[in-house]
């Protein structure tokens, strides 16, 4: 019996296990919206901007491994998805964008609002397709979901024109096939084990791919058996508990940090889940230290990355195979590596109790870490504070520090925190945003209040684009062109129905954070922050001290 194409589309999404569709519909989506209104399995999450919807869908994908879905109309609605598409694509988050379009068989509106959205999405997605026949909806939806979730995950896009949505069809949804990731080749595993056993001072570097595939258990057993210390990238934070004595730090700065000194002391790097999309945690050189690449995909060769041994397959299984085969070497010596880590801890701890006001970044990170439980989730927007959090905030569990070091876009912090709370309603969630990044999607405060989320939004207020000011100072340019004025954030929060708070001293911050995390509702904390020492500490002091180790 023939059914309406838009009903079929919703049935296909239900078959894929979709729970939410985040978005802002338009008139070209009205058939789809009507069909969605009758779904008993999918909830529409109406946002205030398409970009916010895209960030929420991408974060849903990051947490669950399932494709997050978002919806927009044609033209400006679709163009507002572009940043979120790049965010998901570079960050390895499965996300599907659905956009509307004018009728493609007979349109009486000329070229009004019409862009070639499929061509626009091509460079920033894994797959983009205009649905030109209702009969093909099941196969195109299934293919889009397959590609979105297949390693490396990313963004996909389907365009549903009005006249196709209104067609009748006999097609029915397709079920997903049973599939398993292939396991690593035994000879590749043996080569990796042989290299590690022969090394004098190996080190483990954990990247984004390890966080996606939940490799914590196997990597933990590997570190426990071998005693090999580990470094994380910013997107690899939390794969292993960073309170471990084997943790060497996070590669937050591009070079010249204590963690880079630790890596430079190694004679073999075991690189797990690495992706050249991230800022490199180390730079390979011809004739330099050998690298073992362990990932679901072969290494993308780059001037600074060309590993000698590749172990390709399911990461957790590959680590298990290596762990089972390896014999820890009595010749391994990690003294130089651990010396660099000890110097970093001494430098960090010497700053943490600076109780100046506005708040000193190292003090801020300390208080946030003390306020958040081990399974609490912090979602950082993009700004200079993320370097402080990447370096100083000890992640305890996977995906508890959502830090975008791929596209590194402003505006994602709040929507990311909202989606995190929806996926994990029983866990504490905090968005940490600079005032610049917060204002780029601050309208989603209304969405958070409307959804009844329990959420703390920490706005770091310095009335400027602080990251760029830091870089400006580092390059020797005068301080110019990067300051602005902010609204009264307390009143701004209250205007949305949230609770507003203002930090007035360093001593006040710990109690206020605890109060907000323990009290239901959406809380915004206006926190003045002092970045005056960023250039001195991050650009000069750390480089000088680490070089002296």
Rosetta blueprint (number, residue, H / E / L):
1 X L
2 X L
3 X E
4 X E
5 X H
6 X H
7 X H
8 X H
9 X H
10 X H
11 X H
12 X H
13 X H
14 X H
15 X H
16 X L
17 X L
18 X L
19 X L
20 X E
21 X E
22 X E
23 X E
24 X E
25 X L
26 X L
27 X H
28 X H
29 X H
30 X H
31 X H
32 X H
33 X H
34 X H
35 X H
36 X H
37 X H
38 X L
39 X L
40 X L
41 X L
42 X L
43 X E
44 X E
45 X E
46 X E
47 X L
48 X L
49 X L
50 X H
51 X H
52 X H
53 X H
54 X H
55 X H
56 X H
57 X H
58 X H
59 X H
60 X H
61 X H
62 X H
63 X H
64 X H
65 X L
66 X L
67 X L
68 X E
69 X E
70 X E
71 X E
72 X E
73 X L
74 X L
75 X L
76 X H
77 X H
78 X H
79 X H
80 X L
81 X L
82 X H
83 X H
84 X H
85 X H
86 X H
87 X H
88 X H
89 X H
90 X H
91 X H
92 X L
93 X L
94 X L
95 X E
96 X E
97 X E
98 X E
99 X E
100 X E
101 X E
102 X L
103 X L
104 X L
105 X L
106 X L
107 X L
108 X L
109 X L
110 X L
111 X L
112 X L
113 X L
114 X L
115 X L
116 X L
117 X H
118 X H
119 X H
120 X H
121 X H
122 X H
123 X L
124 X L
125 X L
126 X L
127 X E
128 X E
129 X E
130 X E
131 X E
132 X L
133 X L
134 X H
135 X H
136 X H
137 X H
138 X H
139 X H
140 X H
141 X H
142 X H
143 X H
144 X H
145 X H
146 X H
147 X H
148 X H
149 X H
150 X L
151 X L
152 X L
153 X L
154 X L
155 X E
156 X E
157 X E
158 X E
159 X E
160 X E
161 X E
162 X H
163 X H
164 X H
165 X H
166 X L
167 X L
168 X E
169 X E
170 X L
171 X L
172 X L
173 X L
174 X L
175 X L
176 X L
177 X L
178 X L
179 X L
180 X L
181 X L
182 X L
183 X L
184 X L
185 X L
186 X H
187 X H
188 X H
189 X H
190 X H
191 X H
192 X H
193 X H
194 X H
195 X H
196 X H
197 X H
198 X H
199 X L
200 X L
201 X L
202 X E
203 X E
204 X E
205 X E
206 X E
207 X L
208 X H
209 X H
210 X H
211 X H
212 X H
213 X L
214 X L
215 X L
216 X H
217 X H
218 X H
219 X H
220 X H
221 X H
222 X H
223 X H
224 X H
225 X H
226 X H
227 X L
228 X L
229 X L
230 X E
231 X E
232 X E
233 X L
234 X H
235 X H
236 X H
237 X L
238 X L
239 X L
240 X L
241 X L
242 X L
243 X L
244 X L
245 X L
246 X L
247 X E
248 X E
249 X E
250 X E
251 X L
252 X L
253 X L
254 X L
255 X L
256 X L
257 X L
258 X H
259 X H
260 X H
261 X H
262 X H
263 X H
264 X H
265 X L
266 X L
267 X L
268 X E
269 X E
270 X E
271 X E
272 X E
273 X L
274 X L
275 X L
276 X L
277 X L
278 X L
279 X L
280 X L
281 X L
282 X L
283 X L
284 X L
285 X L
286 X L
287 X L
288 X L
289 X L
290 X E
291 X E
292 X E
293 X E
294 X E
295 X E
296 X L
297 X L
298 X L
299 X L
300 X L
301 X L
302 X E
303 X L
304 X L
305 X E
306 X L
307 X L
308 X L
309 X E
310 X E
311 X E
312 X E
313 X L
314 X L
315 X H
316 X H
317 X H
318 X H
319 X H
320 X H
321 X H
322 X H
323 X H
324 X H
325 X H
326 X L
327 X L
328 X L
329 X L
330 X L
331 X L
332 X L
333 X L
334 X L
335 X H
336 X H
337 X H
338 X H
339 X H
340 X H
341 X H
342 X H
343 X H
344 X H
345 X H
346 X H
347 X H
348 X H
349 X H
350 X L
351 X L
352 X L
353 X L
354 X L
355 X L
356 X L
357 X L
358 X L
359 X E
360 X E
361 X H
362 X H
363 X H
364 X H
365 X H
366 X H
367 X H
368 X H
369 X H
370 X H
371 X H
372 X L
373 X L
374 X L
375 X L
376 X L
377 X E
378 X E
379 X E
380 X E
381 X L
382 X L
383 X L
384 X L
385 X H
386 X H
387 X H
388 X H
389 X H
390 X H
391 X H
392 X H
393 X L
394 X L
395 X L
396 X L
397 X L
398 X L
399 X L
400 X L
401 X E
402 X E
403 X L
404 X L
405 X L
406 X L
407 X L
408 X L
409 X L
410 X L
411 X L
412 X L
413 X H
414 X H
415 X H
416 X H
417 X H
418 X H
419 X H
420 X H
421 X H
422 X H
423 X H
424 X L
425 X L
426 X L
427 X L
428 X L
429 X E
430 X E
431 X E
432 X E
433 X E
434 X E
435 X H
436 X H
437 X H
438 X H
439 X H
440 X H
441 X L
442 X L
443 X L
444 X H
445 X H
446 X H
447 X H
448 X H
449 X H
450 X H
451 X L
452 X L
453 X L
454 X L
455 X E
456 X E
457 X E
458 X E
459 X E
460 X E
461 X E
462 X L
463 X L
464 X E
465 X L
466 X H
467 X H
468 X H
469 X H
470 X H
471 X H
472 X H
473 X H
474 X H
475 X L
476 X L
477 X L
478 X L
479 X L
480 X L
481 X L
482 X L
483 X E
484 X L
485 X L
486 X L
487 X L
488 X L
489 X H
490 X H
491 X H
492 X H
493 X H
494 X H
495 X H
496 X L
497 X L
498 X L
499 X E
500 X E
501 X E
502 X E
503 X L
504 X L
505 X L
506 X H
507 X H
508 X H
509 X H
510 X H
511 X H
512 X H
513 X H
514 X H
515 X H
516 X H
517 X H
518 X H
519 X L
520 X L
521 X L
522 X E
523 X E
524 X E
525 X E
526 X E
527 X E
528 X E
529 X E
530 X E
531 X L
532 X L
533 X L
534 X H
535 X H
536 X H
537 X H
538 X H
539 X H
540 X H
541 X H
542 X H
543 X H
544 X H
545 X H
546 X H
547 X H
548 X L
549 X L
